């Protein structure tokens, strides 16, 4: 079995296309939180809150740091949500080859935080959200009969 994660195509601050791999601590923590929220709420729709600072401090329990750091975190979240993920498996027996693959995205739709501080101050009603892809959500086995998965305690994740 081979896991392949390709770079996401996102817009940079100037509106240019950029290919970015999700890497490092923040995409991992965000993915753990997303899965935990989906298990807790039993929903594909995840509320991210009104701002990236709110998301980092209130939802993840982390310090958002300065403006430059928060933009790097935003970029990694976009990379996580937009990266195509494939699980590839190939086997050969008796001269026959069997190739299997599962292809998915974590999210099919999202509406993330505004980048304009003036807009953010004037629009407290806007909340950011994402919708998990049906394929990703189905892999979580939330709807299966039985005890199913349990949400993680994010304090334990922070400790790690």
Secondary structure, 3 states (H helix, E strand, C coil): CEEEECCEEEECCCCCEEEECCCCHHHHHHHHHHHHHHHHHCCCEEEEECCHHHHHHHHCCCCCCCHHHHHHHHHHHHHHHHCCEEEEEEEEECCEEEEEEEEECCEEEEECCCCCHHHHHHCCCCCEEEEECHHHHHHCCCCCCCCCCCCCCHHHHHHC
